[in-house]
């Protein structure tokens, strides 16, 4: 069996795996939607209060350059 701990011996194994996959996808969609709404509201709040737009872009650029350098020099 593919997922013996989550399936039963009765019924179609393919249907059980399909249902488990759909449940996982729906749950992940729900959690990711909640996170995106919360962080969107938080970003608007912080962005309006601190007005850091240009500085944040520079900081993110610096971080990405550092990550690219690390990736290029890793074995």
N, C-alpha and C positions, 0 to 999 in steps of 0.2 A: 504494500500500500504506500501511496505517496505521502500522506499525512496521517499516520495511524492514530495519533493522539487526538485528532480533531474529527475523525470520521467514525462511522459505525459500520458494522458488517451488513446491516440491512439497507436496502435501497441502492440507488445508483451512485457509485463513487464519483462519477463525473459531475453529477448534479450537486452533490455535497461540496465538492471543491469549487464549483461555480458559485454557489450560494456564499461560501466562506470568502471568496474573492470579492464578490459584490458587497458583502458586509464590511470588509476591510476598506474597500474603496470609498464607500459612503461615510464611514467613520473618519477616514483621513481627510475627505473633503470638508466635513463638518469642522474638524479641529483646525485645519488650515484656514478655513474661512473665518473662524473666530479669531485666530491669531492675526490674520491680515486686517480685520476690522479694528481690533484693539491697537495694533501698532500703527495703523493709519491715523487713528484719533490721537495717539500719543505723539506721533511725528508732527502733526499739525499744531498741537499744543506747544511742543518744545520749539518748533520752527517759528511760531508767532511770538513766543516769549523771548527767545534768545537771538533771533535773526542771524543765524550762523551759515546761511546758504553757501556763500563762496568759500568759506573756511572749511566746511564739511567736504566739499568737492575736492579741495586740495589735499585734505587729510586722507580721503579715500583713494585718491590717485597715488599718494605716497605709499599707502598700505599695499595697493595692487602692484606697484613697482617692486616693493620688497618681496612680495609673494612670488612674483615672476622671477626675480633674481634667485630666490631660494630654489624654485623649481628648476631653473636652468643649471644651477650648480650642484643639484643633488644627483646621486648616482642611481 
